[in-house]
Amino acid sequence: MQTTFTPEQLTDPATARSNEILRSCVHCGFCTATCPTYQVLGDELDSPRGRIYLIKDMLENERPADEKTVKHIDRCLSCLACMSTCPSGVHYMHLVDHAREYIENTYKRPWFERVLRWTLARILPYPMRFRVAMLGAKIMRPFAGWMPDKRLRAMLEMAPKTIPPVSRNDDPQVFPAIGERKRRVALMTGCAQRALNTDINDATIRLLRRLGCEVVIADGQGCCGALTHHMGKTEESHATAAKNIRAWWAEMHGEGLDAIVINTSGCGTTVKDYGHMFRTHQLAQEAAAVSALAKDVSELLVELDVPEHEKFSQGMTVAYHAACSLQHGQQIKDFPKDLLRQVGFKVVEPADPHLCCGSAGTYNLMQPDISKELKSRKVQTLEATEPDVISAGNIGCMMQIGSGSNVPIVHTVELIDWATGGPEPRALVERKAA
């Protein structure tokens, strides 16, 4: 794609990067075949190719974002399926992130939307605030139908029926390896996950310790910054990301780390991009080092000696849901399925596994109509496999799919932990008791 940015415009690192990305696009349209919003809406401007044209026009002309551009950019899930499909290697993620930051700086949203986005940014990245908000939403849930705005209704409908107790395993500490220490790893405990499902981190710690890992919960870590980053709130997202970088850098230069393990793939995609996000920042060196050490938990597990089992070979069918941030954002497609088969589960996949479930961070709250349609399609394809349990590697997907299906859904790590000596996942125990 030909661009006409001036030399002065290209002195801005973000614009220079967007120019590189735009020039790599050849208008082929392969991206439209795998874009969920284009599949649902059928509008060219709701495809990556259409959004690229809108972004190019906005950035080249340095014009404030208008309502039309904002509408179509907001509808993007950032599922990154287009990046898996693109034959030209267009790095759409960096382009749309720049567009969102530009929109945040040049466009004044309607007041109610500004309030909603401000509220989400002040609650979701903070586990205790999120817990209080979920308690309030649980109380108000019976009145969801009376809410005048569909986004408020979506927020109340997504409130979990039960709020898990706080896990002290998420506090800063060191868990020794069981037996010989093979690795020393830091576990990212996250933010929303700590409020929504404490079993995931607990299972991860148990499993890694049994496999010879000393597990460090670094003091000072918190939200990865993804939630505010995808809202275009760069200053806020960088502030929270910087805390993680400093916390893990201190461990790297203390007793050392072999990996930074992340069990929420949405966070993993962002942490692995810290090197780019901070490339012009004073923390550039530290951020690049952190990104280089970051691993999805499945990446680490395939390097360790996970024992083979046949315990679940009879009658335990797992439908594996591939989170977009894992399969497209990190290009990790087979490790989770291979691990589940290795410990004895029968693994099946739904039709169109590349398509998003509609969760996408805050997308299911801010774009509820499109999100519900994508959820319905995903649940249908998963349930068509007739599984005993659904497995995923991202808390957002788990909440989204779980709200539309009666099949229990658990994190992949919970199943591997169970197969190798840990407790049966809570969702399965509750299903039996129901």
N, C-alpha and C positions, 0 to 999 in steps of 0.2 A: 504494500500500500504506500502510495506517495504521500509525503507529509511536507508541510511548509512552515515549520517552526523557525523562528528567527534565531540567529546566534545568541541574542540576549535571552530569549526564552530558554534556550538549551543550557544556560549557565545554572539553572535550577536543577538539582540532581533528580528530583521526582519527574520533572518534565522530560529530561534527557532519557530517563529509563522508559517512560511512556512512549517516547518517540521511537526507541529501539523496538518496543513491542509492536507498535502500530505498523512499522515498516516491515515486520516479519509476516504480517497477515496478507494472504493472497486471495481473499474473498471466496474461498472454495465452497464454503457452506457445509463442510462436514460436521461442524459443531451443531448445526440445527437438528441433526438426527438424534443427538444425545442430550439436548437441553430440555430439562423437565418443564420449564415455564413455556417454552415454545410448543412442547407436546400438548400442554393443557390449553394454552391461549391461542396458538396458531398465528401470532402476530410476529412479523419479522423483527420488530423493535424489541420484542421479548425473547430474542435469541442472542447469543454472544456476538454474532456478526452485526446485528442491528445495533446493539449497545456500543460496539466498537465505533461505528459511524457517529453515534451521538456523542461519545466521549471525545473523539477526534475533533469534531466540530466545536465542541465546548472549549477544549484546551487550546487548540490552535488560535481561536479568535479571542481567547481570554475573556469570554463573556460570562457573566454570572449564570449559574445554573438556572434553568427555567423549569416550570411545572412538568412539562412533557418529559424532559430528560430525567428529572428526579423520579417520576413515576416508574419509568422503565428500569432505571438503575436499582431502585428500591425493590423491584420485583425479582431481581437476581438473587438466587439462593447462595451464590458462591460455592456451589457444590463441586465445581471444577471438572465436571464430566467433559466439558469442552477441551480441557487441556489434555485429557487422556486420548481424545479423538483427533485432535489437530495434527495434520501431517507436517505442518510448518513450525511447530514448536512455539506457538504464540503463548507467552506467559500472561494469560488473562488475569490471574490472581493479582499480580502487581499493578496491572492497569486499572482494574475495577477498584482496588484499594485506594489508588491515587484519586480516582474519580470521586469516591465517597468523601475523601478528605476535602477535595475541592468544593464539593456540594456543601459540606458542613460549613465551610468558610465563606461561601458566596450566596447561599440560599436561605431565606427565612421561612421556615415551615409554619403551617397553621399552629396557633398557640397550643391547642390540645395535643397535637402530635409532639410538639416540643416538650410539653410536660411529661408525656408518656416515655419518650426517649430519655429524658433527664432522670426520670424515676427508675427506669430499668438499669441505667448506668450507675445509679447510686445504691442499688439493691443486689442485683444478681452477682456481682463479683465479690460480695462480702457474705460469707456463710451465715453469720449470726443474724445479720439484717434480713437475709433471705429466709431464714427459719421463721422469724417474726412475721414477715410478709406472707409466708405460706400458711401460718396459723390464721392470720386474718382472712386469707383467701378461702381457707377451709370453712370458716364460719359463714362467710358470705356466699359460698358456692350455691346453696339452694335458691339464691336470688339472682343467679346469673342471667336468667331469661329476662329480667327486668332492666338489665343494663342497656343504656341508650346507644352505646358504641360496641360494635362487634369485637373490637380488640380487647375491651374490658371483659367481655363475655369469655373470650378465649383465655384470658389470664386466669379467670376464676375456674373455668372448666379444666384447665391443666393442673390445678392444685392437687397434689397427691392426697389420697384418703388418709394415709398415715405418715407422720413425720418421724424419721428414725432418730434414735438418741444420738447425742454427740459422741463421737469415737475419740478417745484419748490417744489412739494410735496416730492421729493426725498432728499431735503436738510435736514440737522439735525434740528429737531424740535419735538414738542409734539402736537398731535391732541387730544383735549379733547373728552371724550365720550359724546354722545348725551343722555341726561337723566341721570339716575343713573349709576355711574361707577361700572361695575361688574368685569372687569379685567384690568390689566395694562400690555400691551404686546409690545414687540419690533418687528418691521417689517424689515426683511432683504430686502433691495431694489435691491440688485444684481448688476450686471455689464452689461453684454450684453443685458439683458432685458430692462435696462434703456435707451439703445440706440435704440433698435428694436421696443419696444411697451410700451409706457408710460401709456397706459390705464389700464394695469393690476394692477400696484401699486395704481393708483388713485381709481380704483373700490374696491380694497381690503381695502383701508383706509375708504372709504365711508361706506362700508358694516359693517366693524368691529365697527366703531363709532356708527352706528345705533343700533347695537346689544349690546351696553354698554361697549365697550372697549376704553380705553385711549391708543392711538397708538403712540409709541415712535420711531422716526427715530434717531438712536444712532449716535453720532458724532464719526467719525473714521472708521466706517464699510465700507466694499467694497466687492470685489470679494471673493467668498467662497474658492477659490483655486483649484476648481475641474479641470478647463481647463489645468492648468500646472501640477496638480497632476497626471492626466491620461497620460501626456506626459513623466512621470518619472522625472520631474523637481522638486524634493522634496524640495530643499532649497527655490525655488521661491514660491511653493504652501504653504509651512509652513509660510513663511513671510507674505503673504496676509491673511492666516487664523488666524495668531496670532493677526493681527490688529482687526479682528472681535471679537476674544475672549476677548481682552482687552476692546474693546468698550462695549460689552454686560456685561462683568463682572462689569464694572463701574456702569452701570445702575442697575444691580442686587444688588449691595451693596450701591446704592444710595437710590432711592425711591422704589426699588424692581421691579421684573418682574414676571408675572404669566406664561409667555410663550415667546418664540422667534418664530415668525410666518414666514414661508417661503412659497412663492407662486410659486416657480420654483423648481420642484421636483428633478431635477439634483443637485441643490444646497443643497436641504434638505438631500439627501442621504449622501452627503459629510459632512455637518455640524453635522449630527447625528453620524458621525464616527470620529469627532474631538478627542473624548476620546481615541480612539485607536491610531490615528495618533500622538498624543502628549503624549503617555503613558510614554515615557522616557524623556520627555522635562520638563523644569522648570515650564511650564504652565500646567502641567498634571492635577492638581486639578481644575484649572479654565476651562480647555478644557472639562473635564468630566462633570462639572456643566452645561456648555453651551449645550453639547450634550443632557443632561437629560431634558433641558427646550425646546429644539427644537421641533417644531410641523409643519407638513404640514398644510396649511390653512384649508383644509377639516377636519383635526383632531380637530382643535379648533372649527370650525363651528358646528360640531355635538354636542359639549358640550354647545353651546349657544342656545338661544331660537329663532331659525330661524322660522319665521311664515310660516304656510302652505298657499298655494295659489292655485287657479284654473284658474288664468288669462290666462295661456298658454295651458290649457288642450285640447283646440280645435285646431288641425292642426299644432302645433309646435313640430316637431320631432327632437330630438338631438341625433346624433351619438356620443357616448362617446368613445374617444380614450384613452386607458390606457397607460400612459407613463411608460416605463420600470423602470425608476428610482423610480416611485411611487409604481407600483404593485409588482415589484421584489426587488428593492433596499430597500423599506420601508414596503413592505407587506401591503400596503393600497389599497384595491381592491374595496370595496363597498361604502365607505363614499361619494365620489363625485357623484356616480349614485344615491344614496339614497337622497342626498341633492337636486339634480336636480328634482327628482320625487316629493320631498316634496314641492317644490315651483311651481309645476304644469306642468313641461315638460314631454313629452313622451320620454323615453330614450331607445335607441336601441344600440346594440353592433355589431361590425363586426365579421366575421368568424376569427378564429385564433387570438383573441385579445392579446394573450401572446407574439406574435411575434413583433419585433422591426420595427419601421418605417424607420430606417437607419440614423437618425440624429446623436445621440450619441456624443454630444459635437462638436469636430472638425472632427469627422469621415466622415461626408458628404463632407468635403473639402479635406481630405487626402486619402480617399478611395472612390472616386466618382462612380466608376462602380458598386461596391457592394451596395453602398448606393442608387443609382438610381433604382436598381432592387428591393430592399426592399421597397422603396418609392412607386414604381409602384404597388407592391402587396398590400401594405397597403391602398393606395388610392382606388384601385379596390374594396377591401372588405368594405371599409367605404361607398363608393358611392353606392354599391349594396343595402344598407339599405334605400336608397332614403331619406336622411335626409334634413331638412331645414337648419341645421347648424351642424358643427362638434365642439365638445368641447374637450379640453385637459387641463392638468395641468402643462405643461412645455413649455417654449418658444421655445426651440429647435425643439420639435415635431411640434409646430404650424407653424414655418417657413418652415420646411421640407414638411409637408403635404400641407400647403398652396401654395407651389410652384408647386404642381402637381395636384391641384383640383380647380374647380371653385366654389365649395361649400364653403361658408364663414366659417372660423374657428376662434373661440374665446376661451378665457380662461374660465374655469368653473366658476370662481369668477365673471366674467363679467355678465354671465347669471343670477346668483343668485342675484347679485346687482340689475340688471334690474328688476327682478321679485319682488324685495322687496322695490322698490321705486327709484332706480337709473336710469340713462339714458340708452337708447337703445345702445347696443354695436356698435361702429363705423363700424365694418365690415358689420353688418346688414344694417345700414343706407346707406352705400356706395353701397351695393348690390341693394337696392331699387332704388337708384338714377341712377344706371347704365342703 
